Amino acid sequence: MKHSLLDILCCPVCKGDLEVTIAAEEKGEILEGELFCARCHTHYPIHDGIPDLLPREPERDTEA
Ligand SMILES: [Zn+2]
């Protein structure tokens, strides 16, 4: 995901601002890391450049 996306994205739960922690970055794109909402204390992982902004769900056994 691009850095500019951070201006657009907000927490799907409370619509608060998200803080980003970058673990891996390439060509200005965030590949691995984490988004964190300080308002409702929810973490959202970033994998393969795609932010997972789905509200937390119960663990599932099946993987896509
Ligand atoms: Zn939130």
N, CA, C, O and the ligand as a Tripos MOL2 file, in Angstrom:
@<TRIPOS>MOLECULE
protein
  257   255    65     0     0
PROTEIN
NO_CHARGES

@<TRIPOS>ATOM
      1 N           0.8450   -1.1870    0.0000 N.3       1 MET1
      2 CA          0.0000    0.0000    0.0000 C.3       1 MET1
      3 C           0.8880    1.2470    0.0000 C.2       1 MET1
      4 O           1.9980    1.2400    0.5310 O.2       1 MET1
      5 N           0.3820    2.2850   -0.5920 N.am      2 LYS2
      6 CA          1.1450    3.5210   -0.6570 C.3       2 LYS2
      7 C           0.9680    4.3430    0.6210 C.2       2 LYS2
      8 O          -0.0340    4.2290    1.3270 O.2       2 LYS2
      9 N           1.9750    5.1740    0.8900 N.am      3 HIS3
     10 CA          1.9000    6.0360    2.0660 C.3       3 HIS3
     11 C           0.6780    6.9480    2.0050 C.2       3 HIS3
     12 O           0.0510    7.2370    3.0240 O.2       3 HIS3
     13 N           0.3550    7.3930    0.8020 N.am      4 SER4
     14 CA         -0.7540    8.3430    0.6490 C.3       4 SER4
     15 C          -2.0760    7.7280    1.0680 C.2       4 SER4
     16 O          -3.0270    8.4390    1.3960 O.2       4 SER4
     17 N          -2.1320    6.4060    1.0550 N.am      5 LEU5
     18 CA         -3.3520    5.7250    1.4610 C.3       5 LEU5
     19 C          -3.6520    5.9540    2.9410 C.2       5 LEU5
     20 O          -4.7980    5.8690    3.3830 O.2       5 LEU5
     21 N          -2.5990    6.2430    3.6850 N.am      6 LEU6
     22 CA         -2.7780    6.4630    5.1230 C.3       6 LEU6
     23 C          -3.6710    7.6740    5.3970 C.2       6 LEU6
     24 O          -4.3600    7.7360    6.4150 O.2       6 LEU6
     25 N          -3.6470    8.6390    4.4660 N.am      7 ASP7
     26 CA         -4.4830    9.8270    4.6530 C.3       7 ASP7
     27 C          -5.9580    9.4920    4.4680 C.2       7 ASP7
     28 O          -6.8370   10.1610    5.0120 O.2       7 ASP7
     29 N          -6.2090    8.4520    3.6970 N.am      8 ILE8
     30 CA         -7.5870    8.0830    3.3600 C.3       8 ILE8
     31 C          -8.1480    7.0840    4.3580 C.2       8 ILE8
     32 O          -9.3140    7.1510    4.7470 O.2       8 ILE8
     33 N          -7.2840    6.1510    4.7640 N.am      9 LEU9
     34 CA         -7.7450    5.0770    5.6300 C.3       9 LEU9
     35 C          -8.0790    5.5680    7.0350 C.2       9 LEU9
     36 O          -7.4070    6.4440    7.5810 O.2       9 LEU9
     37 N          -9.1000    5.0030    7.5900 N.am     10 CYS10
     38 CA         -9.3870    5.2400    8.9990 C.3      10 CYS10
     39 C          -9.8860    3.9340    9.5980 C.2      10 CYS10
     40 O         -10.1960    2.9850    8.8780 O.2      10 CYS10
     41 N          -9.9570    3.8990   10.8920 N.am     11 CYS11
     42 CA        -10.3740    2.6940   11.5850 C.3      11 CYS11
     43 C         -11.8140    2.3520   11.2090 C.2      11 CYS11
     44 O         -12.7010    3.1960   11.3340 O.2      11 CYS11
     45 N         -12.0580    1.1090   10.7450 N.am     12 PRO12
     46 CA        -13.4130    0.7070   10.3560 C.3      12 PRO12
     47 C         -14.3540    0.5770   11.5560 C.2      12 PRO12
     48 O         -15.5750    0.5430   11.4040 O.2      12 PRO12
     49 N         -13.7800    0.5080   12.7140 N.am     13 VAL13
     50 CA        -14.5920    0.3230   13.9180 C.3      13 VAL13
     51 C         -15.0800    1.6630   14.4660 C.2      13 VAL13
     52 O         -16.2700    1.8500   14.7190 O.2      13 VAL13
     53 N         -14.1270    2.6020   14.6470 N.am     14 CYS14
     54 CA        -14.4810    3.8600   15.3000 C.3      14 CYS14
     55 C         -14.2140    5.0750   14.4190 C.2      14 CYS14
     56 O         -14.4620    6.2070   14.8350 O.2      14 CYS14
     57 N         -13.7100    4.8500   13.2020 N.am     15 LYS15
     58 CA        -13.3800    5.9230   12.2540 C.3      15 LYS15
     59 C         -12.2530    6.8200   12.7440 C.2      15 LYS15
     60 O         -12.0940    7.9450   12.2680 O.2      15 LYS15
     61 N         -11.4800    6.3240   13.6890 N.am     16 GLY16
     62 CA        -10.3510    7.1000   14.1880 C.3      16 GLY16
     63 C          -9.1620    7.0300   13.2450 C.2      16 GLY16
     64 O          -9.1500    6.2300   12.3090 O.2      16 GLY16
     65 N          -8.1680    7.8630   13.4900 N.am     17 ASP17
     66 CA         -6.9550    7.8560   12.6830 C.3      17 ASP17
     67 C          -6.1180    6.6230   12.9930 C.2      17 ASP17
     68 O          -6.1160    6.1160   14.1150 O.2      17 ASP17
     69 N          -5.4090    6.1540   11.9760 N.am     18 LEU18
     70 CA         -4.5640    4.9830   12.1470 C.3      18 LEU18
     71 C          -3.0900    5.3780   12.1710 C.2      18 LEU18
     72 O          -2.6470    6.2100   11.3800 O.2      18 LEU18
     73 N          -2.3430    4.7760   13.0830 N.am     19 GLU19
     74 CA         -0.8950    4.9450   13.1110 C.3      19 GLU19
     75 C          -0.2910    3.7380   12.4250 C.2      19 GLU19
     76 O          -0.7790    2.6180   12.5800 O.2      19 GLU19
     77 N           0.7770    3.9660   11.6610 N.am     20 VAL20
     78 CA          1.3860    2.8610   10.9330 C.3      20 VAL20
     79 C           2.7520    2.5180   11.5150 C.2      20 VAL20
     80 O           3.5330    3.4010   11.8710 O.2      20 VAL20
     81 N           3.0220    1.2330   11.6040 N.am     21 THR21
     82 CA          4.3440    0.7280   11.9400 C.3      21 THR21
     83 C           4.8290   -0.0720   10.7450 C.2      21 THR21
     84 O           4.1930   -1.0490   10.3490 O.2      21 THR21
     85 N           5.9520    0.3380   10.1690 N.am     22 ILE22
     86 CA          6.4250   -0.2850    8.9370 C.3      22 ILE22
     87 C           7.5090   -1.3050    9.2450 C.2      22 ILE22
     88 O           8.5110   -0.9880    9.8860 O.2      22 ILE22
     89 N           7.2990   -2.5360    8.7800 N.am     23 ALA23
     90 CA          8.2930   -3.5950    8.9720 C.3      23 ALA23
     91 C           9.1020   -3.8010    7.6970 C.2      23 ALA23
     92 O          10.2870   -4.1270    7.7580 O.2      23 ALA23
     93 N           8.4710   -3.6150    6.5540 N.am     24 ALA24
     94 CA          9.1640   -3.7600    5.2780 C.3      24 ALA24
     95 C           8.5600   -2.7890    4.2770 C.2      24 ALA24
     96 O           7.3440   -2.6090    4.2030 O.2      24 ALA24
     97 N           9.4430   -2.1730    3.5140 N.am     25 GLU25
     98 CA          9.0050   -1.1370    2.5920 C.3      25 GLU25
     99 C           9.8290   -1.2250    1.3160 C.2      25 GLU25
    100 O          11.0260   -1.5070    1.3700 O.2      25 GLU25
    101 N           9.2040   -0.9890    0.1740 N.am     26 GLU26
    102 CA          9.9400   -1.0350   -1.0840 C.3      26 GLU26
    103 C           9.3410   -0.0570   -2.0670 C.2      26 GLU26
    104 O           8.1280   -0.0430   -2.2800 O.2      26 GLU26
    105 N          10.1830    0.7600   -2.6660 N.am     27 LYS27
    106 CA          9.7550    1.7290   -3.6840 C.3      27 LYS27
    107 C           8.5870    2.5870   -3.2040 C.2      27 LYS27
    108 O           7.6490    2.8540   -3.9550 O.2      27 LYS27
    109 N           8.6550    3.0120   -1.9490 N.am     28 GLY28
    110 CA          7.6300    3.9090   -1.4270 C.3      28 GLY28
    111 C           6.3360    3.2290   -1.0480 C.2      28 GLY28
    112 O           5.3630    3.8810   -0.6710 O.2      28 GLY28
    113 N           6.3320    1.9040   -1.1510 N.am     29 GLU29
    114 CA          5.1310    1.1740   -0.7700 C.3      29 GLU29
    115 C           5.3910    0.3400    0.4890 C.2      29 GLU29
    116 O           6.4410   -0.2840    0.6400 O.2      29 GLU29
    117 N           4.4140    0.3510    1.3720 N.am     30 ILE30
    118 CA          4.5320   -0.4270    2.6000 C.3      30 ILE30
    119 C           4.1100   -1.8610    2.3020 C.2      30 ILE30
    120 O           2.9720   -2.1170    1.9100 O.2      30 ILE30
    121 N           5.0460   -2.7950    2.4940 N.am     31 LEU31
    122 CA          4.7570   -4.1960    2.1800 C.3      31 LEU31
    123 C           4.2920   -4.9680    3.4150 C.2      31 LEU31
    124 O           3.3240   -5.7270    3.3740 O.2      31 LEU31
    125 N           5.0160   -4.7460    4.5100 N.am     32 GLU32
    126 CA          4.6850   -5.4630    5.7340 C.3      32 GLU32
    127 C           4.6750   -4.4770    6.8910 C.2      32 GLU32
    128 O           5.5150   -3.5810    6.9710 O.2      32 GLU32
    129 N           3.7270   -4.6540    7.7680 N.am     33 GLY33
    130 CA          3.6800   -3.7780    8.9210 C.3      33 GLY33
    131 C           2.3650   -3.9090    9.6440 C.2      33 GLY33
    132 O           1.7130   -4.9530    9.6330 O.2      33 GLY33
    133 N           2.0040   -2.8240   10.2640 N.am     34 GLU34
    134 CA          0.8090   -2.8850   11.0830 C.3      34 GLU34
    135 C           0.1890   -1.4980   11.1990 C.2      34 GLU34
    136 O           0.8880   -0.4920   11.3160 O.2      34 GLU34
    137 N          -1.1170   -1.4710   11.1640 N.am     35 LEU35
    138 CA         -1.8480   -0.2410   11.4440 C.3      35 LEU35
    139 C          -2.4390   -0.3650   12.8410 C.2      35 LEU35
    140 O          -2.8810   -1.4370   13.2540 O.2      35 LEU35
    141 N          -2.4380    0.7390   13.5490 N.am     36 PHE36
    142 CA         -2.9330    0.7040   14.9200 C.3      36 PHE36
    143 C          -3.8610    1.8810   15.1700 C.2      36 PHE36
    144 O          -3.5230    3.0270   14.8750 O.2      36 PHE36
    145 N          -5.0210    1.5910   15.7110 N.am     37 CYS37
    146 CA         -5.9530    2.6330   16.0860 C.3      37 CYS37
    147 C          -5.7890    2.9200   17.5760 C.2      37 CYS37
    148 O          -6.0720    2.0710   18.4220 O.2      37 CYS37
    149 N          -5.3330    4.1190   17.8750 N.am     38 ALA38
    150 CA         -5.0850    4.4860   19.2760 C.3      38 ALA38
    151 C          -6.3990    4.7430   20.0060 C.2      38 ALA38
    152 O          -6.4420    4.7720   21.2360 O.2      38 ALA38
    153 N          -7.4630    4.9290   19.2420 N.am     39 ARG39
    154 CA         -8.7360    5.2760   19.8530 C.3      39 ARG39
    155 C          -9.4280    4.0420   20.4390 C.2      39 ARG39
    156 O          -9.9350    4.0840   21.5610 O.2      39 ARG39
    157 N          -9.4470    2.9450   19.6770 N.am     40 CYS40
    158 CA        -10.1060    1.7340   20.1820 C.3      40 CYS40
    159 C          -9.1060    0.5940   20.3690 C.2      40 CYS40
    160 O          -9.4830   -0.5500   20.6230 O.2      40 CYS40
    161 N          -7.8040    0.9370   20.2360 N.am     41 HIS41
    162 CA         -6.7300   -0.0270   20.5250 C.3      41 HIS41
    163 C          -6.8680   -1.3050   19.7130 C.2      41 HIS41
    164 O          -6.7750   -2.4080   20.2510 O.2      41 HIS41
    165 N          -7.0910   -1.1460   18.4180 N.am     42 THR42
    166 CA         -7.1900   -2.2950   17.5310 C.3      42 THR42
    167 C          -6.0220   -2.2860   16.5510 C.2      42 THR42
    168 O          -5.6710   -1.2480   15.9910 O.2      42 THR42
    169 N          -5.4290   -3.4600   16.3560 N.am     43 HIS43
    170 CA         -4.3270   -3.6180   15.4170 C.3      43 HIS43
    171 C          -4.8390   -4.2320   14.1200 C.2      43 HIS43
    172 O          -5.6820   -5.1290   14.1290 O.2      43 HIS43
    173 N          -4.3100   -3.7270   12.9990 N.am     44 TYR44
    174 CA         -4.6460   -4.2850   11.6920 C.3      44 TYR44
    175 C          -3.3420   -4.6000   10.9670 C.2      44 TYR44
    176 O          -2.5240   -3.7070   10.7490 O.2      44 TYR44
    177 N          -3.1440   -5.8500   10.5970 N.am     45 PRO45
    178 CA         -1.8840   -6.2120    9.9300 C.3      45 PRO45
    179 C          -1.8420   -5.7610    8.4770 C.2      45 PRO45
    180 O          -2.8770   -5.6250    7.8240 O.2      45 PRO45
    181 N          -0.6290   -5.5330    7.9800 N.am     46 ILE46
    182 CA         -0.3990   -5.2880    6.5510 C.3      46 ILE46
    183 C           0.4570   -6.4330    6.0450 C.2      46 ILE46
    184 O           1.5690   -6.6400    6.5300 O.2      46 ILE46
    185 N          -0.0530   -7.1840    5.0650 N.am     47 HIS47
    186 CA          0.6920   -8.2990    4.4950 C.3      47 HIS47
    187 C           0.7090   -8.1790    2.9820 C.2      47 HIS47
    188 O          -0.3160   -7.9230    2.3510 O.2      47 HIS47
    189 N           1.9120   -8.3720    2.4010 N.am     48 ASP48
    190 CA          2.0660   -8.3090    0.9480 C.3      48 ASP48
    191 C           1.5060   -7.0000    0.3860 C.2      48 ASP48
    192 O           0.9720   -6.9650   -0.7230 O.2      48 ASP48
    193 N           1.6380   -5.9370    1.1620 N.am     49 GLY49
    194 CA          1.2200   -4.6290    0.6800 C.3      49 GLY49
    195 C          -0.2640   -4.3610    0.8110 C.2      49 GLY49
    196 O          -0.7520   -3.3240    0.3620 O.2      49 GLY49
    197 N          -0.9900   -5.2950    1.4270 N.am     50 ILE50
    198 CA         -2.4380   -5.1380    1.5360 C.3      50 ILE50
    199 C          -2.8360   -4.9960    3.0050 C.2      50 ILE50
    200 O          -2.6010   -5.9030    3.8030 O.2      50 ILE50
    201 N          -3.4360   -3.8620    3.3600 N.am     51 PRO51
    202 CA         -3.8840   -3.6930    4.7420 C.3      51 PRO51
    203 C          -5.1510   -4.4960    5.0150 C.2      51 PRO51
    204 O          -6.1130   -4.4360    4.2500 O.2      51 PRO51
    205 N          -5.1390   -5.2370    6.0970 N.am     52 ASP52
    206 CA         -6.2930   -6.0400    6.4880 C.3      52 ASP52
    207 C          -7.1160   -5.2370    7.4920 C.2      52 ASP52
    208 O          -6.8720   -5.2740    8.6980 O.2      52 ASP52
    209 N          -8.0950   -4.5130    6.9580 N.am     53 LEU53
    210 CA         -8.8830   -3.6230    7.7970 C.3      53 LEU53
    211 C         -10.2150   -4.2290    8.2140 C.2      53 LEU53
    212 O         -11.1410   -3.5170    8.6020 O.2      53 LEU53
    213 N         -10.2960   -5.5480    8.1280 N.am     54 LEU54
    214 CA        -11.5230   -6.1900    8.5680 C.3      54 LEU54
    215 C         -11.6030   -6.1260   10.0860 C.2      54 LEU54
    216 O         -10.6100   -6.3570   10.7760 O.2      54 LEU54
    217 N         -12.7700   -5.8160   10.5980 N.am     55 PRO55
    218 CA        -12.9260   -5.8620   12.0570 C.3      55 PRO55
    219 C         -12.5820   -7.2540   12.5520 C.2      55 PRO55
    220 O         -12.8050   -8.2500   11.8640 O.2      55 PRO55
    221 N         -12.0440   -7.3040   13.7400 N.am     56 ARG56
    222 CA        -11.6210   -8.5920   14.2890 C.3      56 ARG56
    223 C         -12.7720   -9.5780   14.3250 C.2      56 ARG56
    224 O         -13.8800   -9.2620   14.7590 O.2      56 ARG56
    225 N         -12.4750  -10.7840   13.8560 N.am     57 GLU57
    226 CA        -13.4620  -11.8490   13.8720 C.3      57 GLU57
    227 C         -12.9010  -13.0130   14.6680 C.2      57 GLU57
    228 O         -11.6930  -13.1020   14.8880 O.2      57 GLU57
    229 N         -13.7750  -13.8970   15.0930 N.am     58 PRO58
    230 CA        -13.2770  -15.1070   15.7700 C.3      58 PRO58
    231 C         -12.3560  -15.8910   14.8520 C.2      58 PRO58
    232 O         -12.5410  -15.8800   13.6350 O.2      58 PRO58
    233 N         -11.3730  -16.5680   15.4160 N.am     59 GLU59
    234 CA        -10.4230  -17.3370   14.6300 C.3      59 GLU59
    235 C         -11.1370  -18.3930   13.7980 C.2      59 GLU59
    236 O         -12.0550  -19.0730   14.2570 O.2      59 GLU59
    237 N         -10.6770  -18.5010   12.5550 N.am     60 ARG60
    238 CA        -11.2530  -19.5310   11.7000 C.3      60 ARG60
    239 C         -10.1710  -20.5340   11.3260 C.2      60 ARG60
    240 O          -8.9930  -20.1900   11.2340 O.2      60 ARG60
    241 N         -10.5850  -21.7780   11.1120 N.am     61 ASP61
    242 CA         -9.6190  -22.8140   10.8010 C.3      61 ASP61
    243 C          -9.2640  -22.8380    9.3280 C.2      61 ASP61
    244 O          -8.1570  -23.2250    8.9530 O.2      61 ASP61
    245 N         -10.2060  -22.4230    8.4910 N.am     62 THR62
    246 CA         -9.9820  -22.5070    7.0520 C.3      62 THR62
    247 C          -9.1540  -21.3240    6.5830 C.2      62 THR62
    248 O          -9.3310  -20.1940    7.0380 O.2      62 THR62
    249 N          -8.2410  -21.6140    5.6580 N.am     63 GLU63
    250 CA         -7.4310  -20.5600    5.0610 C.3      63 GLU63
    251 C          -7.7430  -20.4880    3.5890 C.2      63 GLU63
    252 O          -7.9410  -21.5150    2.9400 O.2      63 GLU63
    253 N          -7.7890  -19.2950    3.0570 N.am     64 ALA64
    254 CA         -8.1030  -19.1010    1.6330 C.3      64 ALA64
    255 C          -6.9410  -19.5800    0.7800 C.2      64 ALA64
    256 O          -7.0030  -19.5050   -0.4470 O.2      64 ALA64
    257 ZN        -10.6360    2.4860   16.1170 Zn       65 ZN65
@<TRIPOS>BOND
     1     1     2 1
     2     2     3 1
     3     3     4 2
     4     3     5 am
     5     5     6 1
     6     6     7 1
     7     7     8 2
     8     7     9 am
     9     9    10 1
    10    10    11 1
    11    11    12 2
    12    11    13 am
    13    13    14 1
    14    14    15 1
    15    15    16 2
    16    15    17 am
    17    17    18 1
    18    18    19 1
    19    19    20 2
    20    19    21 am
    21    21    22 1
    22    22    23 1
    23    23    24 2
    24    23    25 am
    25    25    26 1
    26    26    27 1
    27    27    28 2
    28    27    29 am
    29    29    30 1
    30    30    31 1
    31    31    32 2
    32    31    33 am
    33    33    34 1
    34    34    35 1
    35    35    36 2
    36    35    37 am
    37    37    38 1
    38    38    39 1
    39    39    40 2
    40    39    41 am
    41    41    42 1
    42    42    43 1
    43    43    44 2
    44    43    45 am
    45    45    46 1
    46    46    47 1
    47    47    48 2
    48    47    49 am
    49    49    50 1
    50    50    51 1
    51    51    52 2
    52    51    53 am
    53    53    54 1
    54    54    55 1
    55    55    56 2
    56    55    57 am
    57    57    58 1
    58    58    59 1
    59    59    60 2
    60    59    61 am
    61    61    62 1
    62    62    63 1
    63    63    64 2
    64    63    65 am
    65    65    66 1
    66    66    67 1
    67    67    68 2
    68    67    69 am
    69    69    70 1
    70    70    71 1
    71    71    72 2
    72    71    73 am
    73    73    74 1
    74    74    75 1
    75    75    76 2
    76    75    77 am
    77    77    78 1
    78    78    79 1
    79    79    80 2
    80    79    81 am
    81    81    82 1
    82    82    83 1
    83    83    84 2
    84    83    85 am
    85    85    86 1
    86    86    87 1
    87    87    88 2
    88    87    89 am
    89    89    90 1
    90    90    91 1
    91    91    92 2
    92    91    93 am
    93    93    94 1
    94    94    95 1
    95    95    96 2
    96    95    97 am
    97    97    98 1
    98    98    99 1
    99    99   100 2
   100    99   101 am
   101   101   102 1
   102   102   103 1
   103   103   104 2
   104   103   105 am
   105   105   106 1
   106   106   107 1
   107   107   108 2
   108   107   109 am
   109   109   110 1
   110   110   111 1
   111   111   112 2
   112   111   113 am
   113   113   114 1
   114   114   115 1
   115   115   116 2
   116   115   117 am
   117   117   118 1
   118   118   119 1
   119   119   120 2
   120   119   121 am
   121   121   122 1
   122   122   123 1
   123   123   124 2
   124   123   125 am
   125   125   126 1
   126   126   127 1
   127   127   128 2
   128   127   129 am
   129   129   130 1
   130   130   131 1
   131   131   132 2
   132   131   133 am
   133   133   134 1
   134   134   135 1
   135   135   136 2
   136   135   137 am
   137   137   138 1
   138   138   139 1
   139   139   140 2
   140   139   141 am
   141   141   142 1
   142   142   143 1
   143   143   144 2
   144   143   145 am
   145   145   146 1
   146   146   147 1
   147   147   148 2
   148   147   149 am
   149   149   150 1
   150   150   151 1
   151   151   152 2
   152   151   153 am
   153   153   154 1
   154   154   155 1
   155   155   156 2
   156   155   157 am
   157   157   158 1
   158   158   159 1
   159   159   160 2
   160   159   161 am
   161   161   162 1
   162   162   163 1
   163   163   164 2
   164   163   165 am
   165   165   166 1
   166   166   167 1
   167   167   168 2
   168   167   169 am
   169   169   170 1
   170   170   171 1
   171   171   172 2
   172   171   173 am
   173   173   174 1
   174   174   175 1
   175   175   176 2
   176   175   177 am
   177   177   178 1
   178   178   179 1
   179   179   180 2
   180   179   181 am
   181   181   182 1
   182   182   183 1
   183   183   184 2
   184   183   185 am
   185   185   186 1
   186   186   187 1
   187   187   188 2
   188   187   189 am
   189   189   190 1
   190   190   191 1
   191   191   192 2
   192   191   193 am
   193   193   194 1
   194   194   195 1
   195   195   196 2
   196   195   197 am
   197   197   198 1
   198   198   199 1
   199   199   200 2
   200   199   201 am
   201   201   202 1
   202   202   203 1
   203   203   204 2
   204   203   205 am
   205   205   206 1
   206   206   207 1
   207   207   208 2
   208   207   209 am
   209   209   210 1
   210   210   211 1
   211   211   212 2
   212   211   213 am
   213   213   214 1
   214   214   215 1
   215   215   216 2
   216   215   217 am
   217   217   218 1
   218   218   219 1
   219   219   220 2
   220   219   221 am
   221   221   222 1
   222   222   223 1
   223   223   224 2
   224   223   225 am
   225   225   226 1
   226   226   227 1
   227   227   228 2
   228   227   229 am
   229   229   230 1
   230   230   231 1
   231   231   232 2
   232   231   233 am
   233   233   234 1
   234   234   235 1
   235   235   236 2
   236   235   237 am
   237   237   238 1
   238   238   239 1
   239   239   240 2
   240   239   241 am
   241   241   242 1
   242   242   243 1
   243   243   244 2
   244   243   245 am
   245   245   246 1
   246   246   247 1
   247   247   248 2
   248   247   249 am
   249   249   250 1
   250   250   251 1
   251   251   252 2
   252   251   253 am
   253   253   254 1
   254   254   255 1
   255   255   256 2
@<TRIPOS>SUBSTRUCTURE
     1 MET1         2 RESIDUE 1 A MET
     2 LYS2         6 RESIDUE 1 A LYS
     3 HIS3        10 RESIDUE 1 A HIS
     4 SER4        14 RESIDUE 1 A SER
     5 LEU5        18 RESIDUE 1 A LEU
     6 LEU6        22 RESIDUE 1 A LEU
     7 ASP7        26 RESIDUE 1 A ASP
     8 ILE8        30 RESIDUE 1 A ILE
     9 LEU9        34 RESIDUE 1 A LEU
    10 CYS10       38 RESIDUE 1 A CYS
    11 CYS11       42 RESIDUE 1 A CYS
    12 PRO12       46 RESIDUE 1 A PRO
    13 VAL13       50 RESIDUE 1 A VAL
    14 CYS14       54 RESIDUE 1 A CYS
    15 LYS15       58 RESIDUE 1 A LYS
    16 GLY16       62 RESIDUE 1 A GLY
    17 ASP17       66 RESIDUE 1 A ASP
    18 LEU18       70 RESIDUE 1 A LEU
    19 GLU19       74 RESIDUE 1 A GLU
    20 VAL20       78 RESIDUE 1 A VAL
    21 THR21       82 RESIDUE 1 A THR
    22 ILE22       86 RESIDUE 1 A ILE
    23 ALA23       90 RESIDUE 1 A ALA
    24 ALA24       94 RESIDUE 1 A ALA
    25 GLU25       98 RESIDUE 1 A GLU
    26 GLU26      102 RESIDUE 1 A GLU
    27 LYS27      106 RESIDUE 1 A LYS
    28 GLY28      110 RESIDUE 1 A GLY
    29 GLU29      114 RESIDUE 1 A GLU
    30 ILE30      118 RESIDUE 1 A ILE
    31 LEU31      122 RESIDUE 1 A LEU
    32 GLU32      126 RESIDUE 1 A GLU
    33 GLY33      130 RESIDUE 1 A GLY
    34 GLU34      134 RESIDUE 1 A GLU
    35 LEU35      138 RESIDUE 1 A LEU
    36 PHE36      142 RESIDUE 1 A PHE
    37 CYS37      146 RESIDUE 1 A CYS
    38 ALA38      150 RESIDUE 1 A ALA
    39 ARG39      154 RESIDUE 1 A ARG
    40 CYS40      158 RESIDUE 1 A CYS
    41 HIS41      162 RESIDUE 1 A HIS
    42 THR42      166 RESIDUE 1 A THR
    43 HIS43      170 RESIDUE 1 A HIS
    44 TYR44      174 RESIDUE 1 A TYR
    45 PRO45      178 RESIDUE 1 A PRO
    46 ILE46      182 RESIDUE 1 A ILE
    47 HIS47      186 RESIDUE 1 A HIS
    48 ASP48      190 RESIDUE 1 A ASP
    49 GLY49      194 RESIDUE 1 A GLY
    50 ILE50      198 RESIDUE 1 A ILE
    51 PRO51      202 RESIDUE 1 A PRO
    52 ASP52      206 RESIDUE 1 A ASP
    53 LEU53      210 RESIDUE 1 A LEU
    54 LEU54      214 RESIDUE 1 A LEU
    55 PRO55      218 RESIDUE 1 A PRO
    56 ARG56      222 RESIDUE 1 A ARG
    57 GLU57      226 RESIDUE 1 A GLU
    58 PRO58      230 RESIDUE 1 A PRO
    59 GLU59      234 RESIDUE 1 A GLU
    60 ARG60      238 RESIDUE 1 A ARG
    61 ASP61      242 RESIDUE 1 A ASP
    62 THR62      246 RESIDUE 1 A THR
    63 GLU63      250 RESIDUE 1 A GLU
    64 ALA64      254 RESIDUE 1 A ALA
    65 ZN65       257 GROUP 0 **** ****
